[in-house]
Amino acid sequence: MVRLLYILILCYGTIVNSCSAYRFVLGIYDNFQGLIIKCSKLVATSLPLHALEAPILNLSNRKMSSSNSNSLVTYRNLGKSGLRVSSVGLGTWVTFGGQVTDEVSEEILTLAYESGINFFDTAEVYAAGNKSDNPDLPPSAYEAIEETSQGAEITLGKILKKKAWRRSSYIISTKLYWGGKAETERGLSRKHIIEGLKGSLERLQLDYVDIVFANKPDPHTPMEEIVRAFTFVINQGWAMYWGTSRWSPTEIMEAYSVARQFNLIPAIAEQAEYHLFQREKVEVAMPELYHKLGVGTISWSPLSGGVLTGKYDDGVPIYSRAALKGYVWLKDKILSEDGRRQQAKLREAAVIADRIGCSITQLAIAWCLKNENVNSVLLGASTVDQLYTNIQALQWVPKLTPSVMAELDKILGNKPGGKKDGFNRSSRRSLQSTQPKT
């Protein structure tokens, strides 16, 4: 009888199309879910427990199940730590608390979690300073980024509290550097690392984060102070691990050396930009840092902010990120001569994607995942369908045979040829000096 009730509820939820009926079905299911599970144990039914989980539905009425995605997602150790992260993670920059509504954010996070993704990345604030604080971003980017300040953490925290998933079943990381406009609210001083992380935990409504990242290097703070501060917050139980983001190999090695010298906790991973047109650091420096220091790699921007999706082939669509307020810098980059050359290469790569049966977007993501030195690739999404499509890229990784990869390298023309500026002889000697003497 219990199984029959469950089947009737699911069938009714499948055939109805109206939002009101959908909510009605979910309400019935929520009320009976606990009863169903308890009764199933009493009657010793042969129905497996995972079959009692709610199906994934979304407001676009597109039928999709997490079972296929869940079988695709694999797990890897983050660096040489014991932390097992999903091969793809979910990033919240621009989208959560900014580009999309809280309702859509919840749908995206739910699909990610139920598809097997266990790693969710956010930040206290992506920028609140000026050009000198972050030369990687043009001035026009700050207005757009500042609009999402702290919003991503707040939105993510609300959703996690509502969903009530077991805290031990997922990994949350946040990043510290820009906490506000005051001089003491940014950087990697002991004061800001401690106060910044406390603020993040309050917004996330969590007792701890799994990983706290230094969002960029801080030339104004001694490395010993930085490493000691991160060690302190870990010892306090506010974080499990710490890592770096956009640090140079030399800076990562210096932090490791300080940690060894003073018996402190070293960083376990670096977050680095990695995609078809950005390869040097991840392919040249990071593998050696892993083998020598145990530092893992989390890559972000696999689609280069949407540039690699092919949607900018004929210009900048009005619905795209490059058309948003404050993203003139991205629009200019796309329309530049270099940007047009990249689009031409993407058209060639799209031929390969079509041949193996995927989109250029899925090819770009699969290409990142093909690198075994990358522990997790952070995906971003503004819709449920977009995330679902991106997760499906995992099934195309085996299709990227050595011959296909060679074809792509020939088209891109940017395969790192050796140890260049990112990891030169001086850096190698410095790395060697950090190794324990046996």
N, C-alpha and C positions, 0 to 999 in steps of 0.2 A: 504493500500500500504506500509506504514511504517513497519507494522508487517511482511508483506511478505518479504520485503527487509531484515529484521533482520533474518528471518528464513532461507532465502537462504544463507546468509553469514555464519550462524552457520553450516548449512548442508555442505557447501563447506569446511569449516574448519575441519569438522569431517572426511570427506572422503579422503582428501588429506593426503599424508604421508611425502612428501619431506619437508625439512626445509624451502626452498625458498617459496614454496606455503604457508606454515604455516605463514611465516612473511608477505606474501602478504595479507592473510586474516586478520591478526591482524592489518595491516596498514589500510585496508578498514574499519575495525570495529572501530579503533580509530578515524578515520575521521568522521564517521557517528554516533558515540555514543551520542554526545551531541545533534545532530539533532533528533535522535530517541527519546530521553527522552523528549525534548521540544515538538515534534510533538505528542507524546503519550498523553501529557497533553491536547493539543489542541483538539484532537479527542476524548478525554475522553474514551480511550480504557479501557477495563476491565483487561488488562494484568497487573499484579502486578509489582511494580517498581523493586523488587528484581530479577524478571525474566530477567531484562535487563542487569544484571551484566555479565561480560565475564566468560565463562566456564574456569575451571582449566585444562590446558594441560601441559605436560612436554616433554622434549626432548627424554625421553625413550619411547614415544608413548604409555605409559600406560594410559588408560582412567580412570580418577578419578575425582570426583566432590566434592566440598567443602560442599555441602548441607548436606551430611550424617555426616561429621565431625562437621559441625556447629551445628547440632542438639545434638551432644554429649557433646560439651564443655559447662560447666556450670561456674558460677561466684560466688565468695565468698568474703566476706569482709576480708581485710588484717588486722588481729588482730582485735582490737576494733576501728579501724579507719573506715572512710566511703569509703575508696578506694576499688573498686570492681575489683578484679583480676580474670583472667581466671584460672580454676582449673589446667590447665597445661600452663606453659610458655615456651619460647624458649631461651635457653642459647647459647652463641656464643663462648665459650671457645674452643680452638684448631681448630675449624672448620672455622669460619669467619676470613678472613685475614690470614689464615694459611693452614689448611688441604684441603680446597676446594676453587675453583675459585670464583671470584666475581659473575659470571653468575649463578653458582649453588647456591651461597648464596642468590641471589635475588629470585630464584625459591623457595628456602626453606622458606624464609621470606614471600613471597607472599602466599604460601600455608597455612602457619601458620595464617596469618592475615585473609585470606578469609575463614578459618575454624573456626574463632571465637576467636582465641588466641589473647589477647590484651596486653600481658606482655612479653617484650623482655629485657633480662639481658646481660650486658657486663661488662667490667672493663677497667680502664686506662692502666694497665699493670698487668699481672698475676704474674710475678716475674722478678726482675732485681737486686736482692741482692745476698746474700750468704746463706750458710746453717744456720747460726745463726739467720737470719731474719725469716726463716720459717722451723722449724725442722720437719714439717709434710712431706716435700718433700726431697727426696734424691738428692745429688749433680747432678746426671746425668739428673734430670728433668729440671734443670734450662736452659740448652741449648735449649731444645725443646720449653719451654715456652717462652723464650726470643725472639725466632724467630717470635712469634705472638704478640710481644709487640706492643700495640697501634693499631695493624692492625685490630682487631675486631671492635673497635670504628670507625675507618676510613671507613671500608667497610659498617658497619651498617648505618653510616651517609650518605654515597653516595646513598645507596638503598632507604632510607627514603626520601631523597630529590628528587630522580627520581620518586618514586611512588606517591608523593604528597598526601598521605592520610591526612585526617584531624588530626591535632596534638592532638586534644581532644579525638580522638578515640582509642588511644593506650598509653601504659605505658612503659617508658624507665627507666631502672635503671642501674647505673654504680657503680663501687666499687673503693675505694681509699686506697692506702697504698704504693704500689710500683710504683713510677712515673719515676724512673731513677736510675742511679748508684751513683749520688752525695748524700752526707749525708742529704742534705736538700730536696732531691727529693723523700724521702720515709718516712713512718711513718704517724702519725696522729697529727702532730703539727698544730697549727692554720695556719702557713705559707703554709704547704703542702696541707691541706684540701682546702684552698681558691685557691691557684695556681693550684693544681691538678684538681679541679673541673672545673676551667676556661679552662684548657687544654682539658679536656674531652669534654666540650661543643663545643670547637673549632673543634675538630676532628669529633664530631657527627653532626656538623652544626645545632645545636639546641640552642634555647634561654634558655632552662631549661631542667632538667631531673625530672622525677616524684619522684624517690627515689635515694638517694645516700647512699651507704653502706660503713661502715668501714670494710675493707677486712680482717682484723685480729686485735687483741688487740695490743696496743702499750704500753709496760711497761715503756717506757722512757718519756711519756707525761702524765701530770696530767689529771685525768678524767674531772675535771672542764674545762680545756682548750679544750678538745675534744668536750664536749657537747656544750660549748659556740660557738665553731667554726661552728659546724653543725647548731646550731640555727641561727648563723649569715648568712650562705649561704641560708638558708630557708627564712629568713627575706629579703634578697636581691632579692629573686625571682629566684634564680638559681636552686633551688630544692623545691619540695613540701613537702617531708618527708625525714627522714633519718632512717637508720637501721644498724644492725650489722651483721657480718658474722664470724662464727667460734669463737664466744665469749663464755666464760663459763657463767653459770647461775649467779655466783657471780659478774662477770664483768657487766653483763646486769643489775643486781640489783643496782650496784654502780652507773651506769650511770643514771638510773631512779631516784635514791635518790638525785643525784646532780641536776638533772633537776627540781625536786620538790623543793629542797632547795633554788635554785636561780631563780625560775620562768622561766626556760628554756624549750625547746621543747624536750620531750623524744623520744627515738627510737620506731618505730612502729612494727618492725619485725626483726627476726633473720634468716639468711640463714644458714641451717645446713645440713650436709651430712646425708642422710637417705636412706637405702635400706635393702634388706633381711638380710644382714650380719652386719648392722650398725644401732642399734635401741635405745640404752640406752638414749641418750640425748633427742631425739624427743619424745619418748614415756613416759619418766619419768619426765624430768625437764620442757619441754616446755608447757605442758598443765597447770601446776600450774603457770608458768609465764604469761600465757594468762589470766587466771582467776583473778590473783592478780594484774597484771600490764597492761594487755591489749596487750601484745607483741604477734604478730602473728608469724607463721612459714612458711618459704619458703624452701622446700627441694631441694637439688641438688644431682646429681649423682645417680639417681634411678637405673641405671644399673651398678654402680660401675666401670665406665670407660669402659664398654663393657664386663666386666667379667661375668655379669649375663645374657648375651645373649645366652650362650651355645656354642659360636664359638670357645672357648678355650678348649673345652672338650678333643680334641685330640692333644693339643699343641698350638703353636702360628702361625696362618696363616700369610703368607707374606704380605697380604693386610690389616692386622689389625693394630690398633693403637699401640699395644704392639710391633709391628715390626718396628715402625717408629724410625727415628734417635732421640736419646735422651730419649727414653722410655725404656731403659734397666731395670730401676727400676720396671716398670709395668710388664715386661716380667718375671723378677725374682720373683715377687710377685705371678704371676700366676703359675709358675712352682715350687713354694715352696711346702713343705709338707702341710702347711695350705691351700694353694691354691688348691691343688689336693683334699683335703677333701671337700672344698667348691664345687668343680665341681661334686663330688660324690653326695652331697646333691641336687645340681641343677638337676641331672639326676632323682632323686626321685620326685622333685617338677615338673619336666617336665611331669611326668605321670599324675599329677593332672591337669596341663595345657591342656594336650591332652584330658582329660576327659570332661572338660568344654568347649573345642572347641577353645582354643587360643594357642599362642606360649608362650614359657617360658619368652620371652622378654615382651610380653603384660601382662603376669601374674605378673611379677616383678613391672611393672608400675602401674597396677591396685591395687596391694597390697599397694603401697605407697598412692594411692588416697583413699583407703578404710579408712585410718586414718583421721577422721573428724577434728583433730587438725592441719592438714596440709592444709594451705590455698591455696598453689600452688606448683606444682611439675615442676621443670625446666627440660625440655627435650633437648637433643642435637641430631643433625642429620648431616650426611655428604652427604645424598642424599634426594631427594624429596620423593622417595618411602619409605625410612626409616622413615621419619617424618610422612608420611601418615599412615604407619603401626602402629607407636607408638601412634598416636592420637586415633586410633581405640581401644586402650586398655581401653578407658573410657567405652565402652559398656560392658566390662566384670566385672566392679566393682560390679554390683548387683549380679553377679554369685558367688562372694566370701562370701558365707553364713557363719554363725558362725561355722558350722561343717567343712567347707573347710578351714577356717582360723585356726581352731584347728589342722587339719591335717598338715598344713604348719608349725605351731609352733612346732609340734612334730618332724617333719623332721629337721627343723633348729636348734632346741634345744637351742635357745638363747633369748627366751622371757624374758624381764626384770621382775625379781621377786619382786621388791620393790624399795624403795628409797635407791640408792646406792651412789657411790662416786660422781656422777654427780649432786646429789641434797641431801645432807646430812642434819643432824639436824642443823648444824651451818648455812648452807645456808638458811634453813627454818626460823631460828630466824632472820637472816638478812633481809629476805623477809618481815617478819611480821613487822619489824621496819620501813619499807618504807611506810606502809599503813597510810592513814590519820586518825587522831583521831576524833571520832564522839562523 
